[in-house]
Amino acid sequence: MAIACSSQQYETYTLTDEEAQSQLVVVPERGGIITNWSYQGKEIFYLDTERFTDPNLSVRGGIPILFPICGNLPDNTYIYKGQQYTLKQHGFARNLPWYVKEQGTDGLLNLTLALNSNDQTRAVYPFDFELAFTYQLQGDTLDIQQRYTNHSSEPMPFSVGFHPYFRTGDKTQLQFEIPASEYQDRDGVVYPFSSTFDLEQDEIDVAFRQLQARSASFTDTESQLEVTLSYSDIYSTLVFWTVKGKDFHCVEPWSAPRNALNTGESLTQLHPGESVEALFSLKVKLL
């Protein structure tokens, strides 16, 4: 087991479990993002390398971090204590540099990254916080252990999520096991769900809101891969998103639906000085 640091366009950390043939790539300064995970020769994630190398563009690929909102706000605005603030889609965590807090290879490969509030974040989100995420790799399993701490003198409202881009070729070969019997589209229209989507649409962007279990999975028979997602109770929503003609699909755990900072729905309210912990886990299986 080893963790290597290399200087490419961005400082890059590579976690390698040689015995399991499992390797994870993390780029702290590009939003704390996991860009790649390979397991026994299979690439789990899609990555748009052209967007990744342009610091002015958000990354499409890997696992972007969503905080302090998931999705978008109407006109990108919300009101807090009578003052209007502007927050872009999915918040700022995915666009800011994180720093390495600690790392270890004793028994388990783990890398802990942190993001602290600063003048730039306070201008759009008037709270003091620390986010500490530990990426832990053990063979076929990737755990993302999260700790959110409120250093403000007042309660801190937020939602958090992950936006994994799973690599896929023929989307008609995908089958999903999602613990819900219906989903909502962007207009709030509810549709029944079994195990597949109408993938002939140009774009699918739907939310599963009534989750009945803490895990979901999909099988890609073309790549002979099964992926299981597990998530803590804080995650109330699963979003499925894909675009026609692009070799990815996204199954995203969100702690609250879009616009929660305005509506308050499923919003986490963290008291001053307190922390909350959560887990998001991915397990892969070759068929």
N, C-alpha and C positions, 0 to 999 in steps of 0.2 A: 504494500500500500504506500502511496506517495502523493504528495502535493507539490507541484512545480509551478513556479512563477516565471512568466516570460514577458518581455516588453515588445509588444507588437504596436499596432496603432494605439491600443489601450493596454494597460497592464492586465494580464490575463492569468488566471489560476486554473490549473488542470489537476483534477483529482482522479487518480487511477487506482482501481482495484484490479490488479493484474490477474489474480487467480480466477476471478469471475468474468474477466474480459469486459469490465464496465468502466466507463470514463466520462467524467463530467467537466464541462468548461464554464467558468464563471468570470464575468467582467465587471468588477465592482464599480468602476467610474462611469460605466454606461448604464446607470440605473440599477446597479446590483444584480444584473440579469444573468440567468443561466442561458447560454447561447446554444449549447450542444449537449446531448447525452447519447452515447453509443453503448449498446449492450450486445455482446457476442456478434459484432459485425453489423448490427442493425442501428440505423440512425433514428432516434425516437422523434426528434423535433425538426421542423422546417425552419430555415433561416434565410431571409432576404438579405444577402450580404451587401448589396448595393445600398440599401437603406441603413444598414448597420454602420457602414463606414462614413455616412454623412451625419455629423453630430447635430445638424439642424432638423433631422427627421426622426420621428419616433420609430422604434425598432418593430419590424414585423417578423417575429420568429422567437424561438426559445420560450422563456417564461417571463414576460414583463410583469412587474409588480404594480397593482392598482391601489393607490392611497392618496388622499383621504376620501376619495369618491370612486365609485365604480360606474362606468358609463358616463353619460353627459348630463349637464344641467340645462334647462331652457335658457337660451342666450348665454350659456356658460356662467350664469350668475346665481348667487344665493344671498340671503339676508341673515345677518347675525347681529343681534342687539341693535337693530335699526339701521345698520350700515350694510351697504351692498359690496360684495366681494366677487371677484372673477376667478373661476377655476376652469381650466380646460379639461376636455374629456379624460377620464381615468385618473385625474390628479397629476401630481408632480413627481412622485417617488420614482417612476420609471425613467425620468429624464435627468435626475440629479446624480452626482457622484456619491457613492457610498464608500465607506472605508473598511478595511479588514481589522476586525477587533481581536480575533484569535483564530488559531487553526490547530488541528491535531490529527495524528495518524495512529494513535495508540488504540488498536482494536477496531476503531471506526474512523473512517475518513470524515472529517468535519471542518467546515469553514464558516466562521461567523462574521457577518457584515453588519454594519450599523449606519443609520441615517439620523442625523439630528436636525432639529429646527434651526433656521438661520433667518437673517433679514429677508432673504428672497422668499422663503416659505411663509413667514409671518405677514408679508404684504398681501398674500392671497388667502391665508388661513391663520388667523391670529391666536395660535396656540404654540406652546413649547412642548416638545415631545422627543422621544427617542424610539426608533424602530431597530430591533436587533433580530436578524434572521440567521439561523444556523442551517446550512445545507449539509446534509449527512447522507453519504453514499455507502450502501452496503449491498454489493452484488446487484440483484434485480430490483432493488428498492431505493427510491430517493425520498427522503424526508425533508420537509422545510418546516423547521420549528420557528415559531414567531413569538416575539415579545413586544408589546406596545406599551409604552410608559408615558403618562401624562405628567409633565413637569410644570404645567400651568397652575394658576391659583383658582381656576374655575373648571367645571366639567368640560371635557373635550369630546365633541361629537365626531364620529367618523364612520366610514365603511372601508372595507379592504377586500381585495380579491387578487386572483392570479389569472393570467391570460395565456395558457400554454397553447402553442401552435404545434399540433401534431402533424408530422409528415405523412402524406398519403398520396397515392397515385390515382387509382380507380376508386372514386368515392362510392360507386355502386356496390363495392365489396365491403362496405362498413355496416356493422350491426351494433346497436347500442342497447345497453341495459341501464336505464335511468330510473331512479326510484320515484317516478311520478307518472300519472296517467294523462296529463294534459300540459300544454304550454301556452304562453301568451306571445303574440307578435308585438312589434313596436307600437302598434295602434291599440293594444290591449285586447285584441280579439283572441278568444280562447279556442284551441283546437285539441282534439284527442290525440294521444301519442301511443304507439306500440313499440317499434324498435328501429324504424327508419324515417328518413325525411325525403321530401320531394326535392331531389338534388338537381333538378332541371332549372330551378329558379336561379336568377342571376346572383342573388344574395339571400342567405338565411340568417336571421338574427332574432332568436326567440329565447324566452326565459321560462325555466321550470321553477315554479314558486312554491308548490305544495310538496316538498320533499318528504318522503316517508322513510328514508334511511340515510346513513352517513357515508355511503359509497356509491359509485357508479362505474361503469366499465364500457369499453367498446372493443370489438374484434375487427381486425382488418385482415380479411382472408387473402388479399393479394400479397401483403407483406408478411403474412403468417405471424401476426403479432396480436396479443391481447394486452390491453392496458387497463388497470384498475386505479381509480382515483378515490382516495379516502380523505375525509375532511372533518374538522371539529364542528361542534354544535353552533359556533358563531356563524358558520356559512349557511345562509338560509335560502340561497338561490343558485341554480346552475344555469349558465347561459351557453347556448350553442350558436356558433357563428362560423360561416364559411362563405367564400366567394367563388363563383363559377370560374373555372379555368385556372385556379390557383391550387397548388399542391399542398394544401393544408386544411385542417378543420380544427376548431377550438372548442373545448369543453371547459368552461370557466367557473370556478367556485367564487361566488360573491357573498359578502356578509349582508348586503342590503341591495335592493333594486336601484335602478337609476333614479336620480333626483331625490334620494333619501335625505340629503342634507336640507332640502326644503320641506319635504313631507314628514320627515321623522320616522318613516316606516322602516322597521328592523334596524334602525340606526343604533350603533354602540355609543353609549355615554360613559366615558371613563372619568372617574372622580379624581380630583387633584392628588398627585403623588402616588396614584395607583397604577398597576400594570395588569394587562390581560395577556394570556398566552393562548396560542392556537397551533394547530398542526394541519399541514396539507401534505399528503403522501401519494406517490406514484409507484406502482408495482408493474413490471412488465413480464410477460410470459411468451416464449416462443412456441408456436403451435406445431 
